């Protein structure tokens, strides 16, 4: 039986990496909708809910310089594998540390793991995909990531209903999915040439390993638009419950499945018409979606906002990542992607912190963080108009 045309265009290694990434994203998103309730159960405070996502993402951000440097020295595959294996171990540790300080230590380590695998994935794609197909390839990778993000929350919330609220089993399932992710990329061929053996000296990070000036435009664009995701991750479970929805993961499933539709075509379109033109559309749609969510008074408007938000995010992310790869030097693709991912995590962490403190359990204020995120998306549109075409001098 002949392979479909889009399968023929990419290697088996590419599809293995994509499927592993799906499982990786599903593994830690499995627990996301239930973490606020779990946090309160072990003694957490309402105003500290924002730390659940913020700590996770800010630590992921801090790990990017290390993952980018290691990806460009010891190899793409070891960096991918390290992040996945940390996720495997952590799922079994959550039930053993059922107190607030222990919980935050595990969120710290969990964030560290997610700072590695996506960096290795993006650099791997850049190695094996021709320049003219990078947008499309990042779209496919984003498709699998989003599918994992859709499956994770929906399955996690449903598992809690089936397991009579057993958090221990939920965390164990998260570890099992991460283990499957590791098995899929086990033995994947390495693409980095002139690899170096691992040594402690490689962990000495300099400013040049943290910031790649070639990718400053995609960095800022992602910094402004990803703030909204921190707001969504922090407040949507509470807002869904407030609107009478039993399964708190439904929003995440709708927005992620919607993003799959745009991810399949957005990368290809950006390869043809240009990254910045596509980002004009995505930033405008993000602002519209966030306004819909902010003023939702019933689950239908709420789900409509989820669908528009997902569609916009599905255009935005792969286009920015492909743009960053375009601008990165051949020798430092890992560093370039690490820089952009720093913007991603910094924005998500800031969004989560702002959302948690502004909301503070008062539903009269829950729309404010969404409106702030909408404003930042519009600022991203203006930034692209002014700076989108400018290049860094060689």
C-alpha positions, 0 to 999 in steps of 0.5 A: 500500500502506497504512503500518502503524499504528505508522508512521503515528503518527510522521513520516518525519523521525522514522524517518529519524533512527531509522535513522541512529541504528541505523547510528551505533551499529552503526559504533562497536560494530562494533569493540568485541569486537575492541578488547581483542585489538587493544590487546594487539597494539599493546603495551597491558597487561592491567591497562589494558584498562579504559581502552578503554571508560572513556576513550571514555565519560568523554570522551563525558560531558565533551562532553555540556554542549557538545552540550546547549548547541549542540543548544539554540542552533544546532540538533538536526541539526548536533549529530547530524551532527557526531558521525556525521562524526567517526566517519567520519573516525576509522575511517580513522585507527586503522590509521595510529596503531598504538601505545598513545598514538595509540590512546588519542588516537583513543578520546578523539576517538571518545568525543567524537563519541558525546557529540553524536549521541545528545543531538541525537537525544533533543532532536529526538524531544522536539520532534516527538513529543506528550507522551503518546507520548514513552515510546513514541517513546524506546522505538522510538529505543532499539529502533533503537539496540539493533539497531545495537548488536546488529548491530555486535559480531556483524558485527564479529567475523564480519568478522574471521574472514572478513578473516583478522584484518585490523583495517585493514579492520574499521576501514574498515567502521566508517567506511563504516557511519558514512558511511551514517548521515550520508547518511540524515540529510542534509537532515533538517528542523531542529526548533529555533526561533530558531536561532543561528549557530555562534560560539566564545562558545557553547562557553563552558560554565557550570555551568548548562549542565552540570547541569539540576536538574529531571532529578536523579532520572533522572540518579541512576537512570542513574548507578547502573544504567549502571555494569553496562554498563561492566563488561559491555563490558570483561569480556564478551569475556574471559569469552566466550573463557574459556567457549569461545565463538569469536565474542565478539560473540554475547553482545552480540547476544543481550542486544541482541536481547532488549532489542529485545523489551522496548523495543517495549512498555516505553515505551508501558507507562511512558506509561500506568502511570508511569516509576517503576513500570516502573523498579522492574521493570527495576532488579530484573531487572538485578540478577538478570541480573548475578548470573547472569553473575557465576556462569556456568560454561558458555555456556548460563547466560552466554547466559541472563544476556545475555538477561535483562540485555538485556530489563532494559536495554531497559526501563530506558534508554528509560523513564529518558530519557522521564522526563528529557524529562518533567521538562526545561523546554521551552527546555532539553530538550537540556541536560536530556538532556545532564545525564542522558547525563553520568550514563550515561557517568560510570557506564559509564566507572567500571564499565569502570575498576573492572572492568579493575583488579579483573579484571587477567587473574585469572579468579578475580576476574572475577565481583566487578565483576558483583556490584558492578554488581548491588548498585548496581542494587538501590540504584537500586531503593531510591533510586526507592522513596524519591525517585522521586516527589519533584519539584524546586521551580520 
